[in-house]
């Protein structure tokens, strides 16, 4: 099947307004609603589903995973992966490492996580088919405990989603945005949603609601309005978080009386590269070159490029303006890496960043490079000469990047020379909605908000990261707090009367017929992808990739997964095997 046929077939997926209307969904009673199908929401749903709790998971996207599919790995203590590598670890060592790095991480949650991460994360997810292949070093850890799956955390999320699909009491409602909580007599009794593709609103009722909506790092006004005291504000801050990270859960929870904690703590990355395909110029890719030298706008080095990111961030934000240029030569070109968008892996002529004049400058001389980048030529030349001199001496006397015996960076001598500008970028919240040890939301008066629970980044990973983020300490707490929320709901319902509230099921009723394809062609897809429509974000991203890479229909579709709406759990499970076509 060719590209044209594939595109016509794919239009069936979005055919709500192109043919027969979608059939009405059946309803059934639910005990709990989970808002968000990311890692924490899935963890809560699985925990409840295995206890027989009737759960409805609501997500504004059409697929599971949330921000986690972009993430790396998980910090876990005392695993077989560590043991196989000869690493000796313990909860006491982990607590000591983490409390020292974070400065003021929550001690009780830090201890709980260190003592329970093996059983609550490693043992739990590997039983679902997750395979951790190595444990790496990471900020704030004296031993390797940053666990990676094959590929990125996509391979952590998808086995969990497939597990949730096997639980008959767990259902999903896609393309629906939660807008406010239903509060009656001081207790949360459900959520009001908007179906994004139709605009229709609906009230879903349940005795228990778990918010797992993520952070607000894609709302720059909110980030800067809650900026960390004492930390210089950046001149330009890029967005490096998920499209859904707008703080909707924070708004709903606080409207129901929830307290917020550490809301001014953010994990700000130092390697934000403006996405050249973003017309607004505010969204970031992440990238860098470990062999490069960094200079500020004055053309001078200002930090240890290989140092800890929490110190580099302070050094960066103290620059005027708060950005830097990575300088390297042709010998180090291949060391440049970038990620954060599917289009980066699309075959194209040249490098997607280094050969793009909107993203990088390239010149045969340092003087010409300085002119292109707007840097002082004399200062840049002097900085490069000094950097090369330090490498020749074997020790960085200026910023302690290397010392005698270390592997030395490459000198900057062989043209063409490159300059790529980087900015600070948002990534993760380290504060959020306050919860107790059972993930029950706490009010501003210090009491439990009845019927309301929170998990994951919405809670700021329960303050474990303190003032300085740690690798692997966001996905891990998402699983732990999600499980705790699910466990609390299951315990509250054990032996009690279940509320007879109706909500949509995963499986829709059989349709009376498919959409009409009369008049559709490959040209029909172009206007559908040229502008965003509510509820179609994932479809648009996927099919832009299909068009750009000239995929054929059989790349994704088959007899099991026809180019039509997915209506069964088996189809949803099969769909998880296709995610690597883009990710």
N, C-alpha and C positions, 0 to 999 in steps of 0.2 A: 504494500500500500504506500503510495507516494505522499509527499508533503501536503499537496493540495487536498487529497482525500482525508489525510489525518486532520487537517484544520477544519474541514467540514464536519467530520465526525466529532471533533472536540467541541464544536458548538452545541452539541446536544447537552453537554454538561451545564451550560448556562441558559438553557432554553425556557426559563420560567416565563419569559414574555414572548417566546417565539412560536409557541404551539399550544398543545393542551396544557391547562394549568396543572401544577403539581397537586397530587392527591393529599387529602387531609391526613395528619398523623393520628394514630391511635393514642389513647391516654391510659395511664394506670397510676395507682397511688405511689408516692415516693416519701421516704423518710427524711432525706437530706438532699440538698442542692450544693454542688461544688461549682464555683464560678472560676473558670480557668482550667484548661487542659494541658498546662505545662507540667513540669516535673513534680511540683508540690501538689497540684490538683490531682494528677494521676496517682500519686502515692496515697493521698487521702481516699480516693475512690477505690483503689485496690484493697486498702485496709478495711474499708467499710463493706465492700462487695464480698470479701471473703468471710465476713461475719454475718452475711445475709441481709445487710442493710440495703434498702431500695434507694439507689442513688441516681440522680440526674446530673450530668456534667454539662455545663453551658460554656461555650467558647465563641468569641467573636470571629475566629478564623474558621476555615473549613477543614483544617488538619490539626492534629495534636502536636505538642512539643514546646510551643512558646519560644522564649529566648534561649532555652537550653540547647536547641539544635545548633546554635552558633558557638557553644561553649567548648571548653577543653576537657577537663577531667575532674576528679573528685579526691579530696583529701580523706584518707582512711588510715586507721592506726592498727598495726599488727595483723597483716594479711598474709595469706599464702604467697602472694606475688612478692612481697617484701622478703619473706623467709627464703624463697627460692633464689632471690638475688643476694642473700647473705646479709640482709639489713636487719639489725636489731632495733626494735621500736617498742614503746610502751606508752600507756596513757599519761603517766607522770612526765615523761620526756616531752610528749606532745603539748601538754598544758604549759610546761615551762617555756617551750619554744613560742607558742602562740601568744601567751600573755606578754612575753618580752617584745614580740614584734608589734602587736596591736596597741601597745601602751595602756589601753583601758578597755580591753574586751571584757564582756560580761563573764565573770569568773564561774558562776554556777552553770551557765550554758556551755562554756568552754569545757569544763570538767565532764558534764554529761555527754557532750559530743565525743570527747576523747575516749571515754569509757564504753560508749555504745556504737561507735561508727562501724566497727567490724560486723556486729550482728545486725544492726538496723539498716546498714547500707550494703556492705559487701556480700554477706551471706544471703540477704534478701533478694538482691537483684541478680546475683549469679544463679540463683535457683530459677529465675525467669529466663535464663539463657544469655544474660549479659556476660561478656568475656573481657576481663581486664588483662592486658598484655604486658604492661610494664608500669613501674612506679618511678616517677622522675623527681628531680629536685625542684623546689619552688620557694618563693619568698617566704620567710618566716619559718622554715623547717630545717632542722639540723641533719635530718636523714631524708632519703627519698620516700615520700608518702603521697605524692600527687599521682593518682592512678588514672591511666588512660585505657580506653577501649580501642578496638581497631577503628581507625578513623577518629572522628570527633565524637562529641557527646550524643550525636544523632543515634549512635549505636547503643547508647544507654536508654534513650527515650523510647525508641521503637519497640524493643522487647517488652517494656512496661506497658505501652499502649496495647500491644497484642495480648498481653495478659489481661488487661482490663476488658478487652473485647470477649474474653472467654467467660466472664462472670455474668450470669444471666440477670442479676439484680442491678447491674450498672448500665445506664443508658447515656447517650450523648445527644446534645442539641447544638448544631453548628450554625455559624453565621448569625449569632444572636449576642447582642451586647447588653450586659447588665447595667442598669442605669440608676436604680435606687433600691434600697432594702425595704421590705414590708415590716414595719414596726407596730406592734399592737401590745398595749399595756406594758411597755418597756422591754418587750422581748422581740427578737427578730423572728419572723414567721414566713420568710420567703424573699423573693426578689422580683422586681419589675424589669422586664427585658424589652428590647426592641429588635425585631427581626430585620437585619440590615438590608436584605435584598428587597423587602417589600415595604419597610417602614412601619409595619404593624407592631403595636405594643401588646404586651401580655403580662399578666401577673401569675407567677409560679409560686405555689405555696408549699412549705415544708416546715417541720418543727426545728430543723437544724440547717444552717447555711455555713459553708466553708468558703471563705474568700481566698483565692490563690491567683490573684490578678497581676502579680509582678510589681515592678517599681514605677518611678515617674521620670526616669532619666532621659526620656525623649521629649520632655517638656522643659525647654531651656529656661523659660521664665520661672518655672517652679524650682528648678535646680539653683539658679542664681538667687532667687528669693529666699532660699534656705541654704545659702553658702556657708561653708565652715568658718567660724570666727577665727581670726588670726591668719588665715590663708589668703594671700593676695588673689583678687578676682582676675580672671584671664581677660585679655582684650578680645579674644575670639575663642569661643568654645564650640566644638563640633558635637554632633549627636552620634553616639556609637551604640545605642541600645535598640531594642525591638520597637517596631511600629506601634505595638500595643502598650508600651511602657509610658502611659500618660497619667497615672495616678488615679484611675477610676476607683480602684479598691480603697485607696486612702479616703477619697471623698465620700464613698458610701459608708465606710466604717465610722468616720468622724461624725457624719450626720446622724448615726445611730448612737452616738455618745462615746465612741472609742477614743482612748488616749493614744498619743504618738510619742515615740521615744527616739532620740538620736537622729532626728529628721534632717539634721544638717551634716550628716556624714555621707560622703559619696566616694566611690572608688573611681577616681578620675585617671584615665589612661594617658600616657605621655606620647603615644605614637599614632595620633589621629592624622590621617591623610584625606584631604577633601576628595569626595567621590566625583570624578570628572563628569559623570553622567547625571549628577544631581543638579537640576537647574537652579535650585535655591542656594547651593553652595554651603549647606549646613550639615549634611550627612557625611559620615566618615567611613573610610576603610581603615584597617590597621595594617601597618607595614613597618619596614625598617631594613637596615643593613648592618649586621654585627661587625663589619669591618670598617665602617665609616667613622669619620670625625664629625662632631657636631659644633656648629658655630651659631651665635646669636645674630641679631640684625646688625650688630657692629662688626661682624666678621671674626669674633673671638670665641674660643672655647670657653665654656662656662660650667661644665660638670664632668663627672666621671661617666662616660657613655655606657660603661658596663656595670655601673653601681646599682644599688637597690632603688626600685622605682619610687619608693616613698620619699627618698632624698632628692632624686632627680626631679620629681614633681615640684618640690619647694624651690629648687634651683631654677626650674623653668618658669614658674609663675613670678619669680622675682626679676625676670628679664623684661625689658621694655622695647618692643612688644613681647608678649609671652608666646613665642614660637621659636623654632630653630630650623637650621638647614643641615641635612646630612650630606656631607661631602665625601666623595669617593671617586676612584678612577676605573678605567676599563678592566683592570685586573680583578677588581672586586665587584664588578657588575652582577655576576651570577649569584652573589651572596644576598642580593636584594630580594625580599619576599613581601608579599601583600595578600591579604584575604579580606573577606567581608561582603562579597557579592558574587552571585553565580556567573555573571558575565566575564569575570576575570579568567575563568578556565575555558572560555570559548576560543577555539582556534582562530588566530588572527595574525596578520603580518606584524612582526615586531613585538616588543614587550608592551603590555597594556598600560603601564605607567611610565617606564623609562624612555619609551619612544613616543610618548604623548606630550607635546609641548605645553598642554594645559596643566600637566602634573609634574613635569620634571624639566630641568634645563641641562643641556649637553653642549660642551664646547671643547675646542682643541687647545685652549689655553685657560689658565686660571683667571687671567684678566678678562677674557671674554665671558667666562662663566660668571664672574662677579657682576659684570655689566648686565647680563641677562637676569640675574637673581636680585639685582638691586643692592648688592653688598659692596662695602668699601674694598676696592681692589687691593690696596696696599695691606690692609688688615688681613684679608683672606690669604694673600700670598705669605704673609708673615706667620699666620697660624698654621698653614700647611707645612711651611719650612720647619717650624718649631716641632710640630707633630712628628715629622719624619726624623728630626734630630733625636727626639726622645726615644723613638723606636730603635734607632741605631745605638743609642746608649744602653738599651735594655731595661729602662725604668722610666715610668711616667712621674717625673718630679713635680708636675703641676697639679694633677688631679688623681694620682694613684690608680690609674686604670690598669697598669701592669707593673710588675716588679721583676727583678732578675729570677730566671727560672720559669716564668710564665710563658705561655704561648703568645707570641707578639702579633698585634694586628699588622695588616699590610701597609706599606708606605703608599703615599698618594703621589705617583710619579708618571704613570703611563696614560696619555690622552687616548680617547676623549675623557674629560672630567665631567662629573655629574653633581647636581645639586637638587635635592628634593626637600620641600618645606613641610614640616610637621607642626601640629597644634595639639593642645590638650583636648580630650574628648570624654564625654560622659560614658558611663558603662553600667554601674550597679549601685543600688541604694544599700547603705550600711545601717540604716535606721528605718523605722516605720511603725506600723500598728503594734501596740503593746499586747502581749499574750502571757498567760501563765504557763506552768510546766505541762499543761495538757492542751496547749494551743487555743485555749478559750480567751476571747478578746476581753481586755480589761478596760473599764471606763475611766474617765478623767477623775472620778472620785475613788478609784482603786477597787471597784467592784467588778464582778463578771457581767458582761452583757449577755443576757440569756439568749441561747439559740444561735450565737455567732462565734465563729472560729476563724483563724487566719493562719496562713502558712507561707513559707518561701520568702522571696524577696520583698513581698508586701510587709513582712515583719522586720525587714532589714537584716535577715539571717540571724535574728534574735540577738543582735549586738556582738556576735562572736568576733567580728572583724575589728571592733573597736574603732580606732582612728585611721587604721591602715589596712587596706584590703589584702587578702591572702588568696593565692591560687587554690582552687578546689574547695574553698570555704563558702561557696554560694550554692553550688549544686548539692553538696552534701547536706547542709542544713535544710535545703528545700525538701529533700527526701525525708529527713528526720522529722521536721515540723509537720509535713503532710501526713506522715504516719501517725504522729501524735494526735493530730486533729481527727483523723479517721477513727482512731482508737477511742478517743473521748466520746465521739458521737455513738459508736457501737456500744460503749459501756452505758451511756445514758439511756439507750433504747433497750438494753438487755432486760427482758422480763416486763417491759412496760408496754403500754398500748400504743400502737403505731397510728400516726395521724393519717387519715384517709384524704390526702391531697392529690389532685390529678396533675400530671405533667406529661409532655410528649415522650414517646418511646424512641429508641434508636431505629427500630424497623418500621418504616411507613407502610400503610396499607397498599395493596397492589394497585398499580395505575391502570386506568382504562385504556391507555395507549401512549405511544411515544410522541414527541414533538414533531411537527412538520418540518421538513428540510427544504420545502419548495423555495426556490430563489436564493438559497445560500450558496456561497462560493468562498474561495480563499480570500477574496477581497473583503468579504463581510467581517473577517476577523480584525482587519486593520483598525476600523473605528472602535471596536470593542477593546482594543489594547492601547489605543492612543490616549485615553483619559480614564481616570480611576472611577470606579463605581462602588458604592457601598456593598460590602459583603462578597466582593470578588477579588480581593487583594491577592490571595494565593493563586487563584486561577490565572490572573493577569501575569504574575511573576513567572509562573511555570511556562505559560504559553509564549511569553516573550523569549524565553530561553529556547523553546521548541523552534520558533521561527528563526532565531539568530543562529542556532547550531544546525538547522536544517535536519532535525530529527524526523524519522519516519514514524508513522502511527504505531507500528509494532514495537517500537522502542519501549512504549509504556502500556499499550493496550493489547488485550488478548481476549479469548473467549471468557476468561475469568473476569477480566476488567475491560468490558467494552467501553467505547466512547459514549458513555451515558452516565446519569447520576448514580452514585454508589448507594445501594439500598440495603445491603446485608452486612453483617459483621464479617463474614468471610471475605467480602470484597474490600472492606476497610483494612483487614489484616493483610491481604495481598498487596494493597497499595503501599504498605510500609516498605516493601522490597524495592520500590521505585525511587525512593528519596535520594539515593546516591546518583541518580541521573542529573540532578542539579547541585546537590550539596557535596 
